[in-house]
Amino acid sequence: MNILDLSYIAFLTFASLVFIRNAKTKHAAPSRFKNVFWALTAFVIMKLITSVITQGQSIIDTTSYISILLESFRGMASVVSNVFLFHFGISILTYKINTRIDYKIFPVLLLLGIIMFYLTGIFQPSEFEKISRFSFGYNGAILGFVGCINLYLDKRETLRNDISLYGLILLGVFLLMYAVTDGVLAPHALSNKMIKTISAGVVAAASLMLNNFIKKEGTKKVGFV
């Protein structure tokens, strides 16, 4: 395990712990925000699990049976993480919209469609994770980026120069970087690994800054679940 991989895991671990702590804050209250940040938390945790399994496979010798199980679990964790990211992107963009249709059901329907194609053999199992990166990951990251900028513009008058506003900007930067690393660059390129590690550091910093946003919004009956 090199320094980039170790740093990536450390940053994601830190961000996961902070987001989990924020989710349990006593200021949390049910609201239209309740489905926004929990999906982001789940995304970060699943990316952490994916990375840990990947590194574990590279340093620990396992039997072929165990190796197949770990690879299957790693691939599923990667797919699920991208589904949560897509959920987050839709949630943060539509948190102010009151409609009869819950747009957050779209990731579930899309996942079921992909699983159906997978079971019918329309595409190979090895393509399952790749398809999820482009269909869920890339689009979810772009939607999340736009949502963060929109939320920043919506809150900048009430929060003024609060550090939580910079947290939203940093989160948007992380999502844009994720869209590049998972949707544009070659997965195993050194430059891609460097950008992924930097982006993990960015989301770790954003998790701390957003803690203040959660507390302030909590006093206004805006929840974080």
Long-range contacts (C-beta under 8 A, 24 or more apart in sequence): 1-55, 1-58, 1-59, 4-193, 4-194, 4-196, 4-197, 5-51, 5-55, 5-193, 7-197, 7-200, 7-201, 8-51, 8-193, 8-196, 8-197, 8-200, 9-48, 9-51, 9-52, 9-55, 11-197, 11-200, 11-201, 11-203, 11-204, 12-44, 12-47, 12-48, 12-51, 12-200, 12-203, 12-204, 13-48, 14-204, 14-207, 15-44, 15-200, 15-203, 15-204, 15-206, 15-207, 16-41, 16-44, 16-45, 16-48, 18-204, 18-207, 18-208, 18-211, 19-44, 19-207, 20-45, 21-211, 22-207, 22-210, 22-211, 22-214, 22-224, 23-224, 23-225, 25-214, 25-215, 25-218, 25-224, 26-218, 27-214, 27-215, 27-217, 27-218, 27-219, 27-224, 28-214, 28-218, 28-223, 28-224, 28-225, 29-218, 29-221, 29-222, 29-223, 30-223, 30-225, 31-221, 31-222, 31-223, 32-95, 32-96, 32-222, 33-95, 33-217, 33-222, 33-223, 33-224, 34-223, 34-224, 34-225, 35-87, 35-91, 35-104, 35-225, 36-88, 36-91, 36-92, 36-95, 36-224, 37-88, 37-210, 37-214, 37-224, 37-225, 38-224, 38-225, 39-84, 39-85, 39-87, 39-88, 39-91, 40-84, 40-85, 40-88, 40-144, 40-171, 42-81, 42-84, 43-81, 43-82, 43-84, 43-85, 43-88, 44-203, 46-77, 46-78, 46-80, 46-81, 46-84, 47-78, 47-81, 49-77, 49-81, 50-74, 50-77, 50-78, 50-81, 53-77, 75-128, 75-129, 78-129, 78-132, 78-133, 79-111, 79-128, 79-129, 79-132, 79-136, 81-137, 82-132, 82-133, 82-135, 82-136, 82-137, 82-140, 82-182, 83-107, 83-108, 83-111, 83-132, 83-136, 85-136, 85-137, 85-140, 85-141, 85-144, 85-178, 86-110, 86-135, 86-136, 86-137, 86-139, 86-140, 86-143, 87-140, 88-140, 88-144, 89-139, 89-140, 89-141, 89-142, 89-143, 89-144, 89-146, 89-147, 89-175, 90-140, 90-143, 91-147, 92-143, 92-144, 92-147, 92-148, 92-150, 92-151, 93-143, 93-146, 93-147, 93-150, 95-147, 95-151, 96-154, 107-136, 107-140, 110-135, 110-136, 111-136, 133-182, 133-183, 134-183, 137-178, 137-179, 137-182, 137-183, 138-179, 138-182, 138-183, 141-175, 141-176, 141-178, 141-179, 141-182, 141-183, 142-175, 142-176, 142-179, 144-171, 144-172, 144-175, 145-172, 145-175, 145-176, 145-179, 148-172, 148-175, 155-213, 159-213, 159-216, 162-212, 162-213, 162-216, 163-209, 163-212, 164-209, 164-210, 164-211, 164-212, 164-213, 164-216, 165-213, 166-209, 167-205, 167-206, 167-207, 167-208, 167-209, 167-210, 167-212, 167-213, 168-206, 168-210, 168-213, 170-202, 170-203, 170-205, 170-206, 170-209, 171-203, 171-206, 171-210, 173-199, 173-202, 174-199, 174-202, 174-203, 174-206, 177-202
